[in-house]
Amino acid sequence: IDACHGTPAWAALRPKTRVSYERAIAILEPLRDMPLIALNRSTIIRLRDEKIFPRHGRWMANYVVTFLGILLPFCRDYDFIKDNPLAERVKKIRKPREGLVQNRAWTEEECRIVLEKAPPHIRVPIALAMCAGLRKADVLTVTKAAIAGGMITVTTAKREKEISALIHPLLADAIKALPASDAVQIAVNSHGQPWSETGFNSSWSKFRNSLRSQGLIGPGLTIHGLRHTLGTRLKEAGADDGMIADILGTPFRVTIRAARNSRKKPRGSSSI
């Protein structure tokens, strides 16, 4: 890992990717003194299943293996190891088939309750996702300069595609409720500083779990699920699949899932 840090490939990483890698490296820190030859395939899988998964959850357990799958070929190329134990792909830990649809759409009642109950610093990221269809990475990084003429225009981090949406009153009200901040980002934490992904995830999870424990929302709410919510609402309002794809910056085939779950209503009847 130390050797990898000094390579041109590491220097060329996007800041967000580097942050994600560092999270995996921090989890692997207790293994620093382990000889690489001891890090065989079965050890990696047992480490994931018995140590990382119970403590850090499914996503991080899978991500650490993904990171090692990137690191170990580097080790082989630099002759630190002769064989890559992850040359053959490791199947990820998957969610149980029973239960919730991943990143399900929020109900209108859940949207209303979450916006009403959320403190201003959490309400703005939610409103950005809910009203503009932004992914979480864009929600946390979009700047005030993106707002002009009643529109919000963002070049998305994932697809590097420019999307524009009208500033919905829900989003405008959420932004107005934020305390003054010198940060260039629209979404800031309770101290007026830009959100880190870890900080937002922690605050959002605590807030969401509190509402869930009170029986105010159902299980399975995610920020990404708000993209499905917006796609469904746009479909209910009469938007065609091409228009939805343009607004969400998503290929046509993905928007079909929102359409299938849509309960069609008269044009203009949706609250979002």
VEXPA-322996 format. One record per residue: residue in one letter; chain; x, y, z of N, C-alpha, C in turn. Coordinates in steps of 0.2 Angstrom, whole numbers, plus 5000, padded with zeros to 4 digits. Layout:
% VEXPA-322996
<"A", "A", <X, Y, Z>, <X, Y, Z>, <X, Y, Z>>
...
//
This chain:
% VEXPA-322996
<"I", "A", <5004, 4994, 5000>, <5000, 5000, 5000>, <5004, 5006, 5000>>
<"D", "A", <5010, 5006, 5004>, <5014, 5012, 5004>, <5017, 5013, 4997>>
<"A", "A", <5019, 5008, 4994>, <5022, 5008, 4988>, <5017, 5011, 4982>>
<"C", "A", <5011, 5008, 4983>, <5006, 5011, 4978>, <5005, 5018, 4979>>
<"H", "A", <5005, 5021, 4985>, <5004, 5028, 4986>, <5009, 5032, 4982>>
<"G", "A", <5015, 5030, 4980>, <5020, 5034, 4977>, <5020, 5033, 4969>>
<"T", "A", <5015, 5030, 4967>, <5014, 5028, 4959>, <5011, 5034, 4956>>
<"P", "A", <5012, 5035, 4949>, <5008, 5040, 4945>, <5001, 5038, 4945>>
<"A", "A", <4999, 5031, 4945>, <4992, 5029, 4945>, <4988, 5031, 4951>>
<"W", "A", <4991, 5031, 4957>, <4988, 5034, 4963>, <4987, 5041, 4962>>
<"A", "A", <4992, 5045, 4960>, <4991, 5052, 4959>, <4986, 5054, 4954>>
<"A", "A", <4984, 5050, 4949>, <4979, 5051, 4944>, <4972, 5050, 4947>>
<"L", "A", <4972, 5047, 4952>, <4965, 5045, 4955>, <4961, 5051, 4956>>
<"R", "A", <4954, 5050, 4955>, <4950, 5056, 4957>, <4949, 5056, 4964>>
<"P", "A", <4948, 5062, 4967>, <4948, 5063, 4974>, <4943, 5059, 4978>>
<"K", "A", <4937, 5058, 4975>, <4932, 5053, 4978>, <4934, 5046, 4978>>
<"T", "A", <4938, 5044, 4973>, <4940, 5037, 4972>, <4946, 5036, 4978>>
<"R", "A", <4950, 5041, 4978>, <4955, 5040, 4983>, <4953, 5040, 4990>>
<"V", "A", <4947, 5044, 4992>, <4944, 5044, 4998>, <4941, 5037, 5000>>
<"S", "A", <4938, 5034, 4995>, <4935, 5027, 4996>, <4941, 5022, 4997>>
<"Y", "A", <4946, 5023, 4993>, <4952, 5018, 4994>, <4955, 5019, 5001>>
<"E", "A", <4955, 5025, 5003>, <4958, 5026, 5010>, <4954, 5023, 5016>>
<"R", "A", <4947, 5023, 5014>, <4943, 5020, 5019>, <4944, 5012, 5020>>
<"A", "A", <4945, 5009, 5014>, <4947, 5002, 5014>, <4954, 5001, 5017>>
<"I", "A", <4958, 5005, 5016>, <4965, 5005, 5019>, <4965, 5005, 5026>>
<"A", "A", <4961, 5009, 5029>, <4960, 5010, 5036>, <4957, 5004, 5039>>
<"I", "A", <4953, 5000, 5036>, <4950, 4994, 5039>, <4956, 4989, 5038>>
<"L", "A", <4960, 4989, 5033>, <4965, 4984, 5033>, <4971, 4985, 5037>>
<"E", "A", <4972, 4991, 5040>, <4977, 4993, 5044>, <4980, 4988, 5049>>
<"P", "A", <4975, 4984, 5053>, <4978, 4979, 5057>, <4982, 4974, 5054>>
<"L", "A", <4981, 4973, 5048>, <4985, 4968, 5044>, <4992, 4970, 5041>>
<"R", "A", <4994, 4976, 5043>, <5000, 4979, 5040>, <5006, 4975, 5041>>
<"D", "A", <5007, 4971, 5046>, <5013, 4967, 5047>, <5012, 4960, 5044>>
<"M", "A", <5006, 4958, 5041>, <5005, 4952, 5039>, <5009, 4951, 5032>>
<"P", "A", <5013, 4946, 5031>, <5017, 4945, 5025>, <5012, 4944, 5019>>
<"L", "A", <5013, 4947, 5014>, <5008, 4946, 5008>, <5007, 4939, 5006>>
<"I", "A", <5012, 4935, 5007>, <5011, 4928, 5005>, <5006, 4925, 5009>>
<"A", "A", <5004, 4927, 5015>, <4999, 4924, 5019>, <4992, 4927, 5017>>
<"L", "A", <4992, 4932, 5013>, <4985, 4934, 5011>, <4983, 4931, 5005>>
<"N", "A", <4981, 4924, 5006>, <4978, 4920, 5001>, <4971, 4921, 5000>>
<"R", "A", <4968, 4918, 4995>, <4961, 4919, 4994>, <4956, 4917, 4999>>
<"S", "A", <4958, 4911, 5003>, <4953, 4909, 5008>, <4954, 4914, 5014>>
<"T", "A", <4960, 4917, 5015>, <4961, 4922, 5021>, <4957, 4928, 5019>>
<"I", "A", <4957, 4930, 5013>, <4953, 4936, 5011>, <4946, 4935, 5012>>
<"I", "A", <4943, 4930, 5010>, <4936, 4928, 5010>, <4934, 4928, 5017>>
<"R", "A", <4938, 4924, 5021>, <4936, 4924, 5029>, <4936, 4930, 5032>>
<"L", "A", <4941, 4934, 5030>, <4942, 4941, 5033>, <4936, 4945, 5031>>
<"R", "A", <4933, 4945, 5025>, <4927, 4948, 5023>, <4921, 4946, 5027>>
<"D", "A", <4920, 4939, 5027>, <4914, 4937, 5030>, <4914, 4937, 5038>>
<"E", "A", <4920, 4936, 5041>, <4920, 4935, 5048>, <4922, 4941, 5052>>
<"K", "A", <4925, 4946, 5049>, <4928, 4952, 5052>, <4925, 4958, 5050>>
<"I", "A", <4925, 4959, 5043>, <4923, 4966, 5041>, <4915, 4966, 5040>>
<"F", "A", <4912, 4961, 5038>, <4905, 4961, 5037>, <4901, 4962, 5043>>
<"P", "A", <4902, 4958, 5049>, <4899, 4959, 5055>, <4900, 4967, 5058>>
<"R", "A", <4905, 4969, 5057>, <4907, 4976, 5060>, <4905, 4982, 5055>>
<"H", "A", <4906, 4981, 5049>, <4906, 4987, 5044>, <4900, 4986, 5039>>
<"G", "A", <4897, 4980, 5038>, <4891, 4980, 5034>, <4893, 4977, 5027>>
<"R", "A", <4888, 4975, 5023>, <4889, 4972, 5017>, <4893, 4976, 5012>>
<"W", "A", <4891, 4982, 5011>, <4894, 4986, 5006>, <4902, 4987, 5007>>
<"M", "A", <4904, 4988, 5013>, <4911, 4989, 5014>, <4915, 4983, 5014>>
<"A", "A", <4912, 4977, 5016>, <4915, 4971, 5016>, <4916, 4969, 5008>>
<"N", "A", <4911, 4970, 5004>, <4913, 4969, 4997>, <4918, 4974, 4994>>
<"Y", "A", <4918, 4980, 4997>, <4922, 4985, 4994>, <4929, 4984, 4995>>
<"V", "A", <4931, 4981, 5001>, <4938, 4980, 5003>, <4940, 4974, 4999>>
<"V", "A", <4936, 4969, 4997>, <4938, 4964, 4992>, <4940, 4968, 4985>>
<"T", "A", <4935, 4972, 4983>, <4936, 4976, 4977>, <4943, 4979, 4977>>
<"F", "A", <4944, 4983, 4982>, <4951, 4987, 4983>, <4957, 4982, 4983>>
<"L", "A", <4956, 4976, 4986>, <4962, 4971, 4986>, <4962, 4968, 4979>>
<"G", "A", <4957, 4968, 4975>, <4957, 4966, 4968>, <4961, 4971, 4964>>
<"I", "A", <4961, 4977, 4966>, <4965, 4982, 4962>, <4972, 4982, 4964>>
<"L", "A", <4973, 4981, 4971>, <4980, 4982, 4974>, <4984, 4976, 4972>>
<"L", "A", <4981, 4970, 4972>, <4986, 4964, 4972>, <4989, 4963, 4965>>
<"P", "A", <4985, 4965, 4959>, <4989, 4965, 4953>, <4995, 4970, 4953>>
<"F", "A", <4994, 4975, 4956>, <5000, 4980, 4957>, <5006, 4976, 4961>>
<"C", "A", <5004, 4973, 4966>, <5009, 4969, 4970>, <5013, 4964, 4965>>
<"R", "A", <5009, 4961, 4961>, <5012, 4956, 4956>, <5016, 4959, 4951>>
<"D", "A", <5014, 4965, 4948>, <5018, 4968, 4943>, <5025, 4970, 4946>>
<"Y", "A", <5025, 4972, 4953>, <5031, 4974, 4956>, <5035, 4969, 4960>>
<"D", "A", <5033, 4963, 4958>, <5036, 4957, 4961>, <5036, 4956, 4968>>
<"F", "A", <5031, 4959, 4971>, <5030, 4958, 4979>, <5026, 4951, 4980>>
<"I", "A", <5023, 4949, 4975>, <5020, 4942, 4975>, <5020, 4939, 4968>>
<"K", "A", <5020, 4932, 4968>, <5020, 4929, 4961>, <5014, 4928, 4958>>
<"D", "A", <5009, 4926, 4962>, <5002, 4925, 4960>, <4997, 4929, 4963>>
<"N", "A", <4992, 4931, 4960>, <4986, 4935, 4962>, <4981, 4931, 4965>>
<"P", "A", <4980, 4931, 4971>, <4974, 4926, 4974>, <4967, 4928, 4972>>
<"L", "A", <4967, 4934, 4969>, <4960, 4937, 4967>, <4960, 4937, 4960>>
<"A", "A", <4964, 4933, 4956>, <4964, 4933, 4949>, <4957, 4931, 4946>>
<"E", "A", <4954, 4926, 4950>, <4947, 4924, 4949>, <4943, 4928, 4953>>
<"R", "A", <4938, 4930, 4950>, <4933, 4935, 4953>, <4930, 4932, 4959>>
<"V", "A", <4929, 4935, 4965>, <4926, 4933, 4971>, <4918, 4936, 4970>>
<"K", "A", <4914, 4931, 4971>, <4907, 4933, 4971>, <4905, 4938, 4978>>
<"K", "A", <4901, 4943, 4976>, <4900, 4948, 4982>, <4895, 4945, 4987>>
<"I", "A", <4895, 4947, 4993>, <4889, 4946, 4998>, <4883, 4950, 4995>>
<"R", "A", <4878, 4946, 4994>, <4872, 4950, 4991>, <4867, 4950, 4997>>
<"K", "A", <4862, 4955, 4996>, <4856, 4956, 5000>, <4852, 4949, 4999>>
<"P", "A", <4848, 4948, 5005>, <4844, 4942, 5004>, <4838, 4944, 4999>>
<"R", "A", <4836, 4939, 4995>, <4831, 4940, 4990>, <4824, 4942, 4993>>
<"E", "A", <4823, 4940, 4999>, <4817, 4942, 5002>, <4817, 4949, 5005>>
<"G", "A", <4811, 4952, 5005>, <4811, 4959, 5008>, <4811, 4964, 5003>>
<"L", "A", <4814, 4970, 5005>, <4813, 4976, 5001>, <4817, 4976, 4994>>
<"V", "A", <4814, 4980, 4989>, <4817, 4981, 4983>, <4823, 4986, 4985>>
<"Q", "A", <4829, 4985, 4982>, <4834, 4990, 4983>, <4833, 4997, 4980>>
<"N", "A", <4834, 5002, 4984>, <4833, 5009, 4983>, <4826, 5010, 4980>>
<"R", "A", <4821, 5008, 4984>, <4814, 5008, 4982>, <4812, 5016, 4982>>
<"A", "A", <4807, 5017, 4978>, <4804, 5024, 4978>, <4801, 5026, 4985>>
<"W", "A", <4802, 5032, 4987>, <4798, 5034, 4993>, <4791, 5036, 4991>>
<"T", "A", <4787, 5035, 4996>, <4780, 5037, 4995>, <4779, 5044, 4996>>
<"E", "A", <4774, 5047, 4994>, <4772, 5054, 4995>, <4772, 5056, 5002>>
<"E", "A", <4769, 5052, 5006>, <4769, 5053, 5014>, <4776, 5053, 5017>>
<"E", "A", <4780, 5048, 5015>, <4787, 5048, 5017>, <4791, 5054, 5015>>
<"C", "A", <4790, 5056, 5009>, <4793, 5063, 5007>, <4791, 5068, 5011>>
<"R", "A", <4785, 5069, 5013>, <4782, 5074, 5017>, <4785, 5074, 5024>>
<"I", "A", <4785, 5068, 5027>, <4787, 5068, 5034>, <4794, 5069, 5034>>
<"V", "A", <4798, 5066, 5030>, <4805, 5067, 5031>, <4807, 5075, 5030>>
<"L", "A", <4804, 5078, 5025>, <4806, 5085, 5024>, <4803, 5089, 5030>>
<"E", "A", <4798, 5087, 5033>, <4795, 5091, 5038>, <4800, 5090, 5045>>
<"K", "A", <4802, 5084, 5046>, <4806, 5083, 5052>, <4813, 5084, 5051>>
<"A", "A", <4816, 5084, 5045>, <4823, 5085, 5045>, <4826, 5092, 5047>>
<"P", "A", <4831, 5092, 5050>, <4834, 5099, 5052>, <4837, 5101, 5045>>
<"P", "A", <4838, 5108, 5045>, <4840, 5111, 5038>, <4846, 5108, 5035>>
<"H", "A", <4851, 5106, 5039>, <4857, 5104, 5035>, <4856, 5097, 5032>>
<"I", "A", <4851, 5093, 5034>, <4849, 5087, 5031>, <4844, 5088, 5026>>
<"R", "A", <4839, 5092, 5027>, <4834, 5094, 5022>, <4836, 5096, 5015>>
<"V", "A", <4842, 5100, 5015>, <4844, 5102, 5009>, <4847, 5096, 5004>>
<"P", "A", <4851, 5092, 5007>, <4853, 5086, 5003>, <4847, 5082, 5000>>
<"I", "A", <4842, 5081, 5005>, <4836, 5077, 5003>, <4832, 5080, 4997>>
<"A", "A", <4831, 5087, 4998>, <4828, 5091, 4993>, <4831, 5091, 4986>>
<"L", "A", <4838, 5091, 4986>, <4842, 5091, 4980>, <4841, 5084, 4977>>
<"A", "A", <4841, 5079, 4980>, <4840, 5072, 4977>, <4832, 5071, 4975>>
<"M", "A", <4828, 5074, 4979>, <4821, 5073, 4978>, <4818, 5077, 4972>>
<"C", "A", <4821, 5083, 4972>, <4818, 5088, 4967>, <4822, 5089, 4960>>
<"A", "A", <4828, 5087, 4961>, <4833, 5087, 4955>, <4835, 5081, 4952>>
<"G", "A", <4834, 5075, 4956>, <4836, 5069, 4954>, <4843, 5067, 4954>>
<"L", "A", <4847, 5071, 4959>, <4854, 5070, 4959>, <4856, 5064, 4963>>
<"R", "A", <4862, 5061, 4961>, <4865, 5056, 4965>, <4868, 5059, 4971>>
<"K", "A", <4869, 5055, 4976>, <4872, 5057, 4982>, <4879, 5061, 4981>>
<"A", "A", <4883, 5058, 4977>, <4890, 5062, 4976>, <4889, 5069, 4973>>
<"D", "A", <4884, 5070, 4969>, <4882, 5076, 4966>, <4879, 5081, 4971>>
<"V", "A", <4874, 5078, 4975>, <4871, 5081, 4980>, <4876, 5085, 4985>>
<"L", "A", <4881, 5081, 4987>, <4886, 5084, 4992>, <4891, 5089, 4989>>
<"T", "A", <4892, 5089, 4982>, <4897, 5093, 4979>, <4894, 5099, 4975>>
<"V", "A", <4888, 5099, 4973>, <4885, 5104, 4969>, <4886, 5111, 4972>>
<"T", "A", <4888, 5116, 4968>, <4889, 5122, 4971>, <4884, 5127, 4970>>
<"K", "A", <4884, 5133, 4974>, <4879, 5138, 4973>, <4879, 5141, 4966>>
<"A", "A", <4884, 5141, 4963>, <4885, 5143, 4956>, <4881, 5139, 4951>>
<"A", "A", <4878, 5133, 4953>, <4874, 5129, 4948>, <4867, 5132, 4948>>
<"I", "A", <4865, 5136, 4952>, <4859, 5139, 4952>, <4859, 5146, 4949>>
<"A", "A", <4854, 5146, 4944>, <4854, 5153, 4940>, <4847, 5153, 4936>>
<"G", "A", <4844, 5158, 4936>, <4838, 5159, 4932>, <4832, 5154, 4934>>
<"G", "A", <4832, 5152, 4940>, <4827, 5148, 4942>, <4828, 5140, 4940>>
<"M", "A", <4834, 5139, 4938>, <4836, 5132, 4936>, <4842, 5130, 4940>>
<"I", "A", <4843, 5123, 4941>, <4849, 5121, 4944>, <4852, 5116, 4938>>
<"T", "A", <4859, 5118, 4937>, <4862, 5114, 4931>, <4868, 5111, 4934>>
<"V", "A", <4869, 5104, 4933>, <4874, 5101, 4936>, <4877, 5096, 4931>>
<"T", "A", <4884, 5096, 4931>, <4888, 5090, 4927>, <4889, 5085, 4931>>
<"T", "A", <4885, 5079, 4930>, <4885, 5073, 4935>, <4892, 5070, 4935>>
<"A", "A", <4894, 5068, 4941>, <4900, 5065, 4942>, <4901, 5058, 4939>>
<"K", "A", <4895, 5054, 4939>, <4896, 5047, 4936>, <4896, 5047, 4929>>
<"R", "A", <4892, 5051, 4925>, <4892, 5051, 4918>, <4895, 5057, 4915>>
<"E", "A", <4897, 5062, 4919>, <4899, 5068, 4916>, <4895, 5071, 4911>>
<"K", "A", <4888, 5071, 4912>, <4883, 5073, 4908>, <4880, 5079, 4911>>
<"E", "A", <4879, 5085, 4908>, <4875, 5091, 4911>, <4868, 5089, 4911>>
<"I", "A", <4865, 5090, 4916>, <4857, 5090, 4917>, <4855, 5096, 4920>>
<"S", "A", <4849, 5098, 4919>, <4846, 5104, 4921>, <4839, 5103, 4924>>
<"A", "A", <4837, 5106, 4929>, <4830, 5105, 4932>, <4828, 5112, 4935>>
<"L", "A", <4821, 5113, 4934>, <4818, 5119, 4938>, <4819, 5118, 4945>>
<"I", "A", <4820, 5124, 4948>, <4820, 5124, 4956>, <4813, 5123, 4958>>
<"H", "A", <4812, 5117, 4961>, <4805, 5116, 4964>, <4805, 5120, 4970>>
<"P", "A", <4799, 5122, 4972>, <4798, 5126, 4978>, <4800, 5123, 4985>>
<"L", "A", <4800, 5116, 4985>, <4802, 5112, 4990>, <4810, 5113, 4991>>
<"L", "A", <4813, 5113, 4986>, <4820, 5114, 4986>, <4822, 5121, 4988>>
<"A", "A", <4818, 5126, 4985>, <4820, 5133, 4986>, <4819, 5135, 4994>>
<"D", "A", <4813, 5132, 4997>, <4812, 5133, 5004>, <4817, 5130, 5008>>
<"A", "A", <4820, 5124, 5006>, <4825, 5120, 5010>, <4831, 5125, 5010>>
<"I", "A", <4833, 5127, 5004>, <4839, 5131, 5004>, <4839, 5138, 5008>>
<"K", "A", <4833, 5141, 5008>, <4832, 5147, 5012>, <4833, 5146, 5019>>
<"A", "A", <4831, 5140, 5021>, <4831, 5138, 5029>, <4838, 5137, 5031>>
<"L", "A", <4843, 5136, 5027>, <4850, 5135, 5029>, <4853, 5141, 5032>>
<"P", "A", <4857, 5141, 5037>, <4860, 5146, 5040>, <4866, 5149, 5035>>
<"A", "A", <4868, 5155, 5036>, <4873, 5158, 5031>, <4879, 5154, 5032>>
<"S", "A", <4882, 5153, 5026>, <4889, 5149, 5026>, <4893, 5152, 5020>>
<"D", "A", <4900, 5152, 5022>, <4905, 5154, 5017>, <4906, 5148, 5012>>
<"A", "A", <4904, 5142, 5013>, <4905, 5137, 5008>, <4902, 5138, 5001>>
<"V", "A", <4906, 5135, 4996>, <4903, 5136, 4990>, <4898, 5131, 4988>>
<"Q", "A", <4898, 5125, 4992>, <4893, 5120, 4991>, <4886, 5122, 4993>>
<"I", "A", <4881, 5120, 4990>, <4874, 5121, 4992>, <4873, 5117, 4999>>
<"A", "A", <4874, 5111, 4999>, <4873, 5107, 5005>, <4879, 5107, 5010>>
<"V", "A", <4877, 5109, 5016>, <4883, 5110, 5021>, <4880, 5107, 5028>>
<"N", "A", <4885, 5105, 5032>, <4883, 5102, 5038>, <4881, 5107, 5043>>
<"S", "A", <4879, 5105, 5049>, <4877, 5109, 5055>, <4882, 5115, 5057>>
<"H", "A", <4888, 5114, 5055>, <4893, 5119, 5056>, <4894, 5123, 5050>>
<"G", "A", <4890, 5123, 5045>, <4891, 5127, 5039>, <4897, 5125, 5035>>
<"Q", "A", <4900, 5119, 5036>, <4905, 5116, 5032>, <4903, 5111, 5027>>
<"P", "A", <4907, 5110, 5021>, <4905, 5105, 5016>, <4904, 5098, 5019>>
<"W", "A", <4899, 5094, 5017>, <4898, 5087, 5020>, <4904, 5083, 5017>>
<"S", "A", <4906, 5079, 5022>, <4910, 5073, 5019>, <4905, 5067, 5018>>
<"E", "A", <4907, 5062, 5014>, <4902, 5057, 5013>, <4901, 5053, 5019>>
<"T", "A", <4906, 5052, 5023>, <4905, 5048, 5029>, <4901, 5052, 5034>>
<"G", "A", <4902, 5059, 5035>, <4898, 5063, 5039>, <4891, 5063, 5037>>
<"F", "A", <4889, 5063, 5031>, <4882, 5064, 5029>, <4879, 5057, 5030>>
<"N", "A", <4883, 5052, 5028>, <4880, 5045, 5029>, <4878, 5044, 5036>>
<"S", "A", <4882, 5046, 5041>, <4881, 5045, 5048>, <4875, 5049, 5050>>
<"S", "A", <4875, 5055, 5049>, <4869, 5060, 5051>, <4863, 5057, 5048>>
<"W", "A", <4863, 5055, 5041>, <4856, 5053, 5038>, <4854, 5047, 5041>>
<"S", "A", <4859, 5042, 5042>, <4856, 5036, 5045>, <4853, 5037, 5052>>
<"K", "A", <4856, 5041, 5056>, <4853, 5042, 5063>, <4847, 5045, 5063>>
<"F", "A", <4846, 5050, 5058>, <4839, 5053, 5057>, <4834, 5049, 5055>>
<"R", "A", <4836, 5045, 5049>, <4831, 5040, 5046>, <4829, 5035, 5052>>
<"N", "A", <4834, 5032, 5055>, <4833, 5027, 5060>, <4828, 5029, 5066>>
<"S", "A", <4829, 5036, 5067>, <4824, 5039, 5073>, <4817, 5039, 5070>>
<"L", "A", <4816, 5041, 5064>, <4809, 5041, 5061>, <4807, 5034, 5060>>
<"R", "A", <4811, 5030, 5059>, <4809, 5023, 5058>, <4806, 5020, 5065>>
<"S", "A", <4810, 5021, 5070>, <4809, 5019, 5076>, <4802, 5021, 5079>>
<"Q", "A", <4800, 5027, 5077>, <4794, 5031, 5079>, <4788, 5028, 5074>>
<"G", "A", <4789, 5024, 5069>, <4784, 5022, 5065>, <4782, 5027, 5060>>
<"L", "A", <4786, 5032, 5058>, <4784, 5037, 5054>, <4785, 5036, 5047>>
<"I", "A", <4790, 5031, 5045>, <4792, 5029, 5039>, <4793, 5022, 5038>>
<"G", "A", <4793, 5019, 5032>, <4794, 5012, 5032>, <4802, 5011, 5031>>
<"P", "A", <4803, 5004, 5031>, <4811, 5002, 5030>, <4813, 5003, 5023>>
<"G", "A", <4819, 5004, 5023>, <4822, 5004, 5016>, <4823, 5011, 5012>>
<"L", "A", <4822, 5016, 5016>, <4823, 5023, 5013>, <4831, 5024, 5011>>
<"T", "A", <4832, 5026, 5005>, <4839, 5028, 5003>, <4839, 5034, 4999>>
<"I", "A", <4844, 5038, 4999>, <4845, 5044, 4995>, <4844, 5042, 4988>>
<"H", "A", <4847, 5037, 4986>, <4847, 5035, 4979>, <4840, 5033, 4977>>
<"G", "A", <4836, 5031, 4982>, <4829, 5029, 4980>, <4825, 5035, 4978>>
<"L", "A", <4827, 5041, 4980>, <4823, 5047, 4978>, <4824, 5048, 4970>>
<"R", "A", <4829, 5045, 4967>, <4829, 5046, 4960>, <4823, 5042, 4957>>
<"H", "A", <4822, 5036, 4960>, <4816, 5032, 4958>, <4810, 5036, 4959>>
<"T", "A", <4809, 5039, 4965>, <4804, 5043, 4967>, <4802, 5048, 4961>>
<"L", "A", <4807, 5052, 4960>, <4807, 5057, 4955>, <4804, 5055, 4948>>
<"G", "A", <4808, 5049, 4946>, <4806, 5046, 4939>, <4798, 5044, 4939>>
<"T", "A", <4796, 5041, 4945>, <4789, 5039, 4946>, <4784, 5045, 4945>>
<"R", "A", <4786, 5050, 4949>, <4782, 5056, 4949>, <4782, 5060, 4942>>
<"L", "A", <4787, 5060, 4939>, <4787, 5063, 4932>, <4783, 5059, 4927>>
<"K", "A", <4783, 5052, 4928>, <4779, 5048, 4924>, <4772, 5049, 4925>>
<"E", "A", <4770, 5050, 4932>, <4763, 5051, 4934>, <4761, 5057, 4931>>
<"A", "A", <4765, 5062, 4931>, <4763, 5069, 4928>, <4763, 5069, 4921>>
<"G", "A", <4764, 5064, 4917>, <4763, 5064, 4910>, <4770, 5064, 4906>>
<"A", "A", <4776, 5064, 4909>, <4782, 5065, 4906>, <4783, 5058, 4902>>
<"D", "A", <4786, 5059, 4896>, <4788, 5052, 4892>, <4795, 5050, 4895>>
<"D", "A", <4797, 5044, 4893>, <4803, 5041, 4895>, <4809, 5045, 4893>>
<"G", "A", <4809, 5048, 4887>, <4814, 5052, 4885>, <4815, 5058, 4889>>
<"M", "A", <4810, 5061, 4891>, <4810, 5067, 4895>, <4813, 5065, 4902>>
<"I", "A", <4811, 5060, 4905>, <4813, 5057, 4911>, <4821, 5056, 4911>>
<"A", "A", <4823, 5053, 4906>, <4830, 5051, 4905>, <4834, 5057, 4904>>
<"D", "A", <4832, 5062, 4901>, <4835, 5069, 4901>, <4836, 5072, 4908>>
<"I", "A", <4831, 5072, 4912>, <4831, 5075, 4918>, <4835, 5071, 4923>>
<"L", "A", <4835, 5065, 4923>, <4839, 5061, 4928>, <4846, 5059, 4925>>
<"G", "A", <4847, 5061, 4919>, <4854, 5059, 4916>, <4855, 5052, 4916>>
<"T", "A", <4850, 5048, 4915>, <4850, 5041, 4915>, <4848, 5038, 4908>>
<"P", "A", <4851, 5032, 4906>, <4849, 5029, 4900>, <4842, 5027, 4900>>
<"F", "A", <4839, 5027, 4894>, <4832, 5026, 4893>, <4830, 5019, 4897>>
<"R", "A", <4834, 5014, 4896>, <4832, 5007, 4899>, <4831, 5007, 4906>>
<"V", "A", <4834, 5012, 4910>, <4834, 5012, 4917>, <4827, 5016, 4919>>
<"T", "A", <4825, 5021, 4915>, <4819, 5024, 4917>, <4813, 5020, 4917>>
<"I", "A", <4813, 5014, 4913>, <4808, 5010, 4912>, <4805, 5007, 4919>>
<"R", "A", <4810, 5006, 4923>, <4808, 5003, 4930>, <4804, 5008, 4934>>
<"A", "A", <4805, 5014, 4933>, <4801, 5019, 4936>, <4794, 5019, 4933>>
<"A", "A", <4794, 5018, 4927>, <4787, 5018, 4923>, <4783, 5013, 4925>>
<"R", "A", <4786, 5007, 4926>, <4783, 5001, 4928>, <4779, 5001, 4935>>
<"N", "A", <4783, 5005, 4939>, <4780, 5006, 4946>, <4775, 5012, 4947>>
<"S", "A", <4774, 5015, 4941>, <4770, 5021, 4942>, <4763, 5020, 4942>>
<"R", "A", <4759, 5023, 4946>, <4752, 5023, 4946>, <4750, 5029, 4943>>
<"K", "A", <4747, 5029, 4936>, <4746, 5035, 4932>, <4741, 5039, 4936>>
<"K", "A", <4742, 5046, 4936>, <4737, 5050, 4938>, <4736, 5056, 4933>>
<"P", "A", <4731, 5060, 4933>, <4730, 5065, 4928>, <4736, 5070, 4928>>
<"R", "A", <4738, 5072, 4922>, <4743, 5077, 4922>, <4743, 5083, 4927>>
<"G", "A", <4749, 5084, 4930>, <4749, 5089, 4935>, <4747, 5088, 4942>>
<"S", "A", <4745, 5081, 4943>, <4742, 5080, 4950>, <4747, 5078, 4955>>
<"S", "A", <4754, 5077, 4952>, <4759, 5075, 4957>, <4761, 5081, 4961>>
<"S", "A", <4763, 5080, 4967>, <4766, 5085, 4972>, <4773, 5087, 4970>>
<"I", "A", <4777, 5083, 4966>, <4784, 5084, 4965>, <4784, 5085, 4957>>
//
